[in-house]
Amino acid sequence: MIVSGAQTNMEQNPGYYHRLLEGEKNAKLLEAIKTDMNRTFPDNVKFRKTADPCLQHALYNVLVAYGHHNKAVGYCQGMNFIAGYLILITKNEEESFWLLDALIGRILPDYYSPAMLGLKTDQEVLGELVKMKVPAVAELMERHGVMWTLVVSRWFICLFIDILPVETVLRIWDCLFYEGSKIIFRVALTLIKQNQAFILEATNFPDICDKFKQITKGTFVTECHSFMQKIFTDPGSLSMATINKLRETCREKVLSQG
């Protein structure tokens, strides 16, 4: 809460969250959020309608409040998992709301906007970073015509929720709030670099997609302490200046593709 800036925002805006819930509502937004309620962590007992308390209520409130707070974003699929995870961690609606605002408003801008420009840009940025740091994998992807969005979009949209083990995701998120979006690239590059030989065994398009699903499983990702050490060593130097420069060129590329 403190390092993300969420605590400060919450203290500077007392009662704001509850006023959002009490104000006028956008019917279209409410309908979109309701549609995704039963799809959010269906295997987690705390999100089942029979649970007491049922975390679906808290999730609904946080998403409704955020949709009215940030009208430019409203609600987008993927936000339900992010908000749900925050509720599981904090066990507090208002804190979850402000942490969600830190993520979507500051750390991951344009990831969840209607055009998802930030998300599309960062997937292209990862492709460029792989060319620099794991060129053999980049060449394989290019040769078989596999777009990065096909294999990593859920990594970015869900911030590794339901992709990597819970303990590992929690550690990644700690770093994400502290260091910003650079951490997503570090995690992605580490997964690819550590599994380079395995990925390079792929001989066709579906085989590559399958390899990328498999590299998020196994002991390498379950041993979260050693995994977190690896993300700061394996990718080598990775400055925000480099990422921002790549973002500029990749953003132009995405925009030109319409």
Secondary structure, DSSP 8 states (H G I E B T S, - for coil): -TTTTHHHHHHHSTTHHHHHHHS---HHHHHHHHHHHTTSSTT-GGGSTTSSS-HHHHHHHHHHHHHHH-TTT---TTHHHHHHHHHHHH--HHHHHHHHHIIIIIISTTSSSTT-HHHHHHHHHHHHHHHHH-HHHHHHHHHTT--HHHHHHHHHHTTTTTTS-HHHHHHHHHHHHHH-THHHHHHHHHHHHHTHHHHTT--SHHHHHHHHHHTTSSHHHH-HHHHHHHHTTTT----HHHHHHHHHHHHHHHHHT-
